[in-house]
Amino acid sequence: PNENGTAFLTGANGFLGCFLLVELLRSTSMNIICLIRSKDGVSCKSRLINSLKYYNAYKEYKKCKNRVSCIEGYREVPYFSLEYEDFQRLSNDIDIIYHNGCLVNTVYPYSKLN
């Protein structure tokens, strides 16, 4: 990928995603757009920051936070629930996708997760 390009990261506020984000910030000069859903009235950016603090990754993020932006969206919905024009603009700006988003539910039976 273009080291100076733009990466699109799903699942950035999960355990693995926080560390993937920090590693991308540390090892590249890419701008990173994180797709994060809002939840319970908490903005996507606040959810990311809360997760980074929880996993003790905020200090590393803080050094390069100007290269990170968040968009509120849902990966399971067409166009991530963005307007079509916004989705088109996003897709034109992205050089690489890191699809790290997943559904974690420890109560679901395996047949539902498969």
N, C-alpha and C positions, 0 to 999 in steps of 0.2 A: 504493500500500500504506500501511497504518497505520505511520507513522514510529515509533511506540512499541510496535509489535507484535513478532512473532517470525518470523524468516526461517529457512527450511530450505535448507541449501546442500550439494549433492553435489560431490565433486571438489575439496574445499577444500585438500587436500594436494598438488595438482598445481600446475604453473607458473601457469596462469591463475587457478586457484582461490585461491591464496595472495593474489594481488593483488585479486581480487574480494572476498575476506573483509576485507582491510584497507580497501578503498574503502567497503564497507558499514559498517564500524565508524566510519570517518571521516565519512561523509556522512549517517548516520542514527543514531537512538538505539535501534534495534532490538536485541533479543536474537537471537543467531544459533546455531542448532543445526546442527552439521556431521556428516554421515554419512560415516564413514571406516571402512574395514576394518582389522582388526589384521593384522599380517603378521610372520612369524618371531618371534612372542612379544613384539613391540613393541606397546604399547597404542595405541589410536587417537589419544589426546591427545598422546602422545609423537611419533607419526608427524607430526601436524600441526605441533607445535613444531619438530621437526627440519626439516620442509619450509620453514617460515617463516624459520628461521635460514639455511638453504641459499640461499634466494632474497632474503636481506637484507630481509625484511619483518617480522622479529620485533619490532623496536623499535616500530613502529606498533601491532602487535598487543598488545604488552605494556601500552600505555596504556589499553586497553579490554578486557583479557582476561576480566574478570569478566562480560562480556556474551556470552561464547562458551562453549558446551558441546559436547561431542562424544558421539556415540553410535556404538557399534560395530555395523556392519551391512553388508549387501551389497545394492546396488540391483537386481541381477539376480535376486534371490530374493524370493518373495512376502513381503510385510510387512517387507522388508529384513532378514529372519531374526530379527525381534523376535517376542515373544509377541503374540498378537492383541490382548490388552488394552493392552499397551504401545504397539502401533501405533495403536490407536484414540485413546488419550490424546494421542499425538504429533500425529495428524491433527487433533484438536480444538484443539490449541494453536498451530498454524501459520497465519500470515496470508498468507505468500507463499513460493513455492518457486523457488529458483535452481538449475536442474538443469544442472550444469556437469561432471558425471562422464562419463568416457568410457574406452574401452579404447584404449591406445596400444601398438601392436606394429609395429615397423618391419620385421619379417620376414614377416608375413602378406601374401599376395598381395591385390590390390585386391578380387578377387571374394569373399574371406572377410570383408572389412571393409564391403562395400557393403550 
